[in-house]
Amino acid sequence: ELEQRPPLDALLVTFERVMQLGFHVPDEEMRARVRLIFELPQLRSAFRDALADYEREFAAVITERSDVGRLEARVIAVVAVGTFAAVMEDWAMAPDEQPFAAVADANLAALRDVLSAG
């Protein structure tokens, strides 16, 4: 089903599904772990390095499995991974400790709005 969709649409559907999965540990514990990543410079740097690796790998997969060119695949990957990072940071650092799904939904709605504005 996803392979029949345009890459960006498939990405948004995949994001929605992944964000609904939840964590293998309680939210409070996961929030504390993720908060440390964003509070400690060494962990934040390592997280950013890992995200850059994910962007490159994801772009390669998009290019291999679709007719999307290398540049467009890179842009899609950067948007995808950047949105994921924003969701994680917004969720972990929010003072009101919102549910993960609510933060993910808000970020995905913002992404859809931005993409449809063009």
Salt bridges, closest charged atoms under 4 A:
GLU1 OE2 - ARG5 NH2 3.52
GLU1 OE2 - ARG17 NH2 3.05
ASP9 OD2 - ARG5 NH1 2.96
GLU16 OE2 - ARG112 NH2 2.72
GLU29 OE2 - ARG33 NH2 2.49
ASP53 OD1 - ARG56 NH2 2.43
GLU55 OE1 - ARG74 NH1 3.66
GLU89 OE1 - ARG48 NH2 3.81
GLU97 OE1 - ARG31 NH1 3.93
